């Protein structure tokens, strides 16, 4: 009898552990106006979390960071937290429009008076996310107080450095980030630029091919290897070139494309791979989807045989934008290679969608069912795959 009793207790304990939601940041159910009033009464700051249901990095933040006990303690102690979906009508769209929220996840911080103090975004580890909250409380590191100082004419090196860092995730059309970064670098001597602090700063701000930071990085890559390692230095250089190639394609700027090819040939050891990527991103920017698909498939058969990330990115673009059957068939081949290298829920959904669009309903259904299984195993929302299954079964009837 005792054995039966303890078995029941064990089963009940396991059931309860699965049934209880995982602790996390405490997001208020109050309205936005009530939240502003509560902040004034309590003296707490406000943390506004902007996300969408389809945002993979939002879900990752919620699973891995918002549930960290240190994050929970810091945010629940210092902030009233408010969550919005920027795609939903009502307060989500209203606040995203009011505060210029362009991406997701975005984190906006307000002081106790409801005045915006800081803004960041993207997936990040717990320690960086807590630092975001600390930066929001300090006028020397918070974005909007720093912008006010800048607009009033302050140009001290430390202020420019802090403002450059604070602007990292401020995604607005007229962001002064590139200008501020260049102004800070202009305050540093040639010797000072080689300090570890400045090399880390340049590395973090090397994105746009034409900026002083990127040009310094591309011409001095060997200086960064002792700090970041060759693999990360190569990745950063590749990112600078490919982003510029995308811009060249969007603008049909052949002069820029030739400049990028020349840089790839003279400043990098793996010239063949980088030239292939330059071609891919140029066609992507140009929205020449068939050439884009062909270039990616060729890359996947040669220099990029193990680069599932680039092939996945192409598959995702083709899923959303490609229309003609020949291009979609190439997309199927690309995603088949991706699945061989890195099978997950999102990749299976893209593969299923592309198979469906080229008329391979049985293969599409098989992939969608596998995606549901993977989603359940990984604790992800499998709604996209379930919708695909329902659509495919409806067609078969």
C-alpha positions in Angstrom: 0.0 0.0 0.0 2.8 2.4 0.9 4.4 1.7 -2.5 1.2 2.6 -4.3 0.9 5.8 -2.2 4.4 7.0 -2.9 4.0 6.2 -6.6 0.9 8.4 -6.7 2.8 11.2 -4.9 5.6 10.9 -7.4 3.3 11.0 -10.4 1.4 14.0 -8.9 4.7 15.9 -8.3 5.9 15.4 -11.8 2.5 16.5 -13.1 2.6 19.7 -11.0 6.2 20.5 -12.1 5.1 20.3 -15.8 1.8 22.1 -15.2 3.3 25.1 -13.4 4.5 27.9 -15.7 8.1 28.8 -15.5 8.8 31.9 -13.5 9.9 35.0 -15.4 9.7 38.8 -15.6 6.4 40.0 -14.1 4.6 41.8 -17.0 1.7 43.9 -15.7 -1.8 43.4 -16.9 -2.6 47.1 -16.3 -3.2 49.5 -19.2 -0.4 51.7 -20.4 -1.9 54.8 -18.7 -2.2 52.9 -15.4 1.4 51.7 -15.8 2.5 55.3 -16.1 0.6 56.3 -13.0 1.9 53.3 -11.1 5.5 54.2 -11.9 5.0 57.7 -10.5 3.4 56.3 -7.3 6.0 53.6 -6.8 9.1 55.4 -8.0 9.9 52.5 -10.3 11.1 52.9 -13.8 9.2 51.3 -16.8 10.5 48.5 -19.0 8.6 48.3 -22.3 9.1 45.0 -24.2 8.1 45.1 -27.9 7.8 41.8 -29.7 5.7 39.8 -32.2 4.4 36.3 -32.2 6.6 35.3 -35.2 9.8 36.6 -33.7 12.2 33.7 -33.0 14.6 35.8 -31.0 11.8 37.1 -28.8 10.9 33.6 -27.9 14.5 32.8 -27.2 14.8 35.8 -24.9 11.6 34.7 -23.1 12.8 31.1 -22.6 16.5 31.7 -21.8 16.9 35.2 -20.4 13.6 36.4 -18.9 13.5 33.2 -16.8 17.0 33.8 -15.3 16.7 34.3 -11.6 19.1 37.3 -11.7 17.2 38.9 -14.5 13.9 38.3 -12.7 15.2 39.8 -9.5 16.7 42.9 -11.2 13.8 43.7 -13.4 11.0 42.9 -10.9 12.8 45.0 -8.3 13.6 48.1 -10.4 10.9 48.2 -13.1 7.3 47.9 -13.9 7.4 45.8 -17.0 4.9 46.2 -19.9 4.7 43.9 -23.0 3.3 44.7 -26.4 2.9 43.0 -29.8 3.8 45.6 -32.3 1.7 43.9 -35.0 -1.6 44.0 -33.0 -4.0 46.9 -33.4 -4.5 49.0 -30.4 -1.8 49.8 -27.8 0.9 47.7 -29.6 0.8 49.6 -32.8 0.2 52.9 -31.1 3.2 52.6 -28.8 5.5 51.3 -31.6 4.5 54.2 -33.8 4.8 56.8 -31.0 8.3 55.6 -30.0 9.6 54.7 -33.5 10.0 51.0 -32.8 11.3 49.5 -36.1 12.4 46.0 -35.1 12.0 43.3 -32.6 12.7 42.4 -29.9 13.0 46.1 -28.8 13.5 47.2 -25.2 12.5 50.7 -24.3 13.1 52.2 -20.8 11.3 55.1 -19.1 12.1 56.9 -15.9 9.5 57.1 -13.1 7.9 60.2 -14.7 7.3 58.3 -17.9 10.1 60.0 -19.9 12.0 57.8 -22.3 15.5 57.2 -21.1 17.1 54.3 -23.1 16.4 51.9 -25.9 18.1 48.7 -27.0 17.2 45.4 -28.7 18.1 42.0 -30.1 18.8 38.7 -28.4 21.5 39.0 -25.7 22.7 37.1 -22.7 21.4 37.8 -19.2 24.4 39.8 -18.1 24.1 42.2 -21.1 20.3 42.5 -20.6 20.8 43.4 -16.9 23.4 45.9 -18.0 20.9 47.5 -20.4 18.7 48.2 -17.4 21.6 49.6 -15.4 22.5 51.9 -18.3 19.0 53.2 -18.5 19.3 54.5 -14.9 22.6 56.4 -15.5 22.6 59.6 -17.5 26.2 59.0 -18.6 25.1 55.8 -20.4 21.4 56.2 -21.2 20.7 56.9 -24.8 18.2 59.9 -24.7 20.1 62.0 -22.1 23.2 61.5 -24.2 21.4 62.5 -27.3 20.3 65.7 -25.5 23.9 66.5 -24.6 25.0 65.9 -28.2 22.3 68.2 -29.6 23.4 70.9 -27.2 27.0 70.7 -28.7 29.0 68.5 -26.3 31.7 66.6 -28.1 34.0 65.2 -25.4 35.6 61.9 -26.4 34.0 60.0 -23.5 30.5 61.4 -24.3 31.0 60.5 -28.0 32.2 57.0 -27.0 29.2 56.4 -24.6 26.7 57.8 -27.2 28.1 55.6 -29.9 27.6 52.5 -27.7 24.1 53.6 -26.7 23.1 54.1 -30.4 23.9 50.5 -31.2 20.2 49.3 -31.3 18.5 52.7 -32.0 17.0 51.8 -35.3 15.6 55.0 -36.8 16.0 56.4 -40.2 18.0 59.5 -39.2 20.2 57.8 -36.5 23.4 59.8 -36.0 25.4 56.7 -35.1 27.8 56.6 -38.1 28.6 60.3 -37.6 29.1 60.0 -33.9 31.4 57.0 -34.3 33.5 58.9 -36.9 33.7 61.9 -34.6 34.9 59.8 -31.7 37.6 58.1 -33.9 38.6 61.6 -35.0 39.5 62.4 -31.4 42.0 59.5 -31.2 45.6 59.5 -32.3 47.1 56.7 -34.4 48.6 55.2 -31.3 45.4 55.5 -29.3 43.5 53.7 -32.1 45.6 50.6 -31.5 44.6 50.4 -27.8 42.5 47.4 -26.9 39.5 49.6 -25.9 39.5 51.3 -29.3 40.1 48.1 -31.3 37.1 46.6 -29.5 35.1 49.7 -30.3 36.1 49.7 -34.0 35.3 45.9 -34.2 31.8 46.5 -32.8 31.1 49.5 -35.1 32.5 48.1 -38.3 29.3 47.6 -40.4 29.0 50.1 -43.2 31.8 49.5 -45.8 32.4 53.2 -46.4 32.8 54.3 -42.8 36.2 55.1 -41.2 35.7 52.3 -38.7 35.1 49.7 -41.4 37.9 50.9 -43.6 40.3 50.8 -40.6 39.2 47.3 -39.8 39.5 46.0 -43.3 43.0 47.4 -43.8 44.2 46.3 -40.3 42.5 42.9 -39.7 45.7 41.4 -38.2 45.5 43.9 -35.3 42.2 42.4 -34.2 43.1 38.7 -34.3 44.9 38.6 -30.9 41.7 40.0 -29.3 38.9 38.3 -31.2 40.5 35.3 -32.9 40.8 34.8 -36.7 37.4 33.1 -37.1 35.5 36.1 -35.7 37.6 38.6 -37.5 36.9 36.7 -40.8 33.2 36.8 -40.0 33.2 40.5 -39.3 35.0 41.2 -42.6 32.6 39.0 -44.5 29.7 40.8 -43.0 31.0 44.2 -44.0 31.4 43.1 -47.6 28.1 41.2 -47.9 26.0 44.0 -46.4 27.6 46.4 -48.8 27.0 44.0 -51.7 23.3 43.9 -50.8 23.3 47.7 -50.9 25.1 47.7 -54.3 22.4 45.3 -55.6 19.6 47.4 -54.3 21.0 50.5 -55.9 22.4 48.7 -58.9 25.7 50.3 -58.1 28.2 48.4 -60.2 31.1 50.7 -59.2 30.6 49.7 -55.5 30.3 46.1 -56.5 33.7 46.3 -58.3 35.2 48.0 -55.3 33.9 45.2 -53.0 35.4 42.6 -55.4 38.7 44.3 -55.3 38.7 44.5 -51.5 37.7 40.8 -51.3 40.6 39.9 -53.6 43.2 42.0 -51.8 42.2 42.0 -48.1 41.1 38.4 -47.5 42.7 35.0 -47.7 39.6 33.0 -48.7 38.9 35.1 -51.8 36.8 32.4 -53.6 34.3 32.1 -50.8 33.9 35.9 -50.3 33.5 36.6 -54.0 30.7 34.0 -54.1 29.0 35.6 -51.1 29.4 39.0 -52.7 27.6 37.7 -55.8 24.8 36.2 -53.7 24.1 39.3 -51.7 24.3 41.6 -54.8 21.5 39.5 -56.4 19.6 39.5 -53.2 19.7 43.3 -52.9 18.7 43.6 -56.6 15.8 41.2 -55.9 16.8 39.1 -58.9 15.5 36.0 -57.1 16.4 33.4 -59.8 20.0 34.6 -60.0 20.1 34.8 -56.2 18.9 31.2 -55.9 21.3 29.9 -58.6 24.3 31.7 -57.0 23.4 30.3 -53.6 23.0 26.7 -54.9 26.3 26.9 -56.7 27.9 28.3 -53.5 26.4 25.4 -51.5 28.0 22.9 -53.9 31.4 24.5 -53.7 33.0 27.0 -51.2 29.9 27.1 -48.9 29.1 23.4 -48.7 28.9 23.7 -44.8 27.5 27.2 -44.6 23.9 26.4 -43.8 23.2 29.9 -42.4 23.7 31.6 -45.8 21.6 28.9 -47.6 18.9 29.1 -45.0 18.7 32.9 -45.4 18.2 32.4 -49.2 15.5 29.8 -48.6 13.7 32.2 -46.2 13.8 35.0 -48.8 12.6 32.7 -51.6 9.7 31.6 -49.4 8.5 35.1 -49.0 9.4 36.7 -52.4 10.0 34.1 -55.2 7.0 33.5 -57.5 8.2 31.5 -60.5 8.4 27.7 -60.3 11.9 27.3 -61.5 13.3 29.6 -58.8 11.1 27.8 -56.2 12.5 24.4 -57.3 16.1 25.8 -56.7 14.9 26.9 -53.3 13.8 23.3 -52.5 17.3 22.1 -53.5 18.9 24.7 -51.2 16.7 23.9 -48.2 17.3 20.2 -48.8 21.0 20.9 -48.2 20.2 23.0 -45.2 18.2 20.2 -43.6 21.1 17.8 -44.1 23.4 20.2 -42.2 21.0 21.6 -39.6 17.4 20.4 -39.2 15.1 22.4 -37.0 11.5 23.6 -36.9 11.9 26.8 -38.9 14.0 25.1 -41.7 11.4 22.3 -42.0 8.6 24.9 -42.4 10.4 26.7 -45.1 11.1 23.4 -46.9 7.5 22.4 -46.6 6.2 25.7 -48.0 8.6 25.6 -51.0 7.6 21.9 -51.7 4.0 22.9 -51.6 4.5 25.8 -54.0 6.2 23.6 -56.6 3.4 21.1 -56.4 5.0 18.4 -54.2 2.1 18.1 -51.8 3.1 14.7 -50.3 6.7 15.8 -49.5 5.3 19.1 -48.2 2.9 17.3 -45.8 5.7 15.0 -44.6 8.0 17.9 -43.8 5.2 19.8 -42.1 4.4 16.8 -39.9 8.0 16.4 -39.0 8.1 20.1 -38.1 5.2 19.7 -35.6 7.1 16.8 -34.0 10.3 18.9 -33.7 8.3 21.9 -32.3 6.8 19.7 -29.6 10.1 18.3 -28.7 11.7 21.7 -28.5 8.8 23.5 -26.8 8.2 25.8 -29.7 5.0 27.2 -31.1 4.1 24.8 -34.0 1.2 26.9 -35.4 2.8 27.6 -38.8 3.4 23.9 -39.4 -0.2 23.0 -38.2 -1.6 25.6 -40.6 0.4 24.1 -43.5 -0.9 20.6 -42.6 -4.5 21.9 -42.6 -4.0 23.6 -45.9 -2.4 20.6 -47.5 -5.1 18.2 -46.2 -7.9 20.6 -47.5 -6.4 20.5 -51.0 -6.3 16.7 -51.0 -10.0 16.4 -50.1 
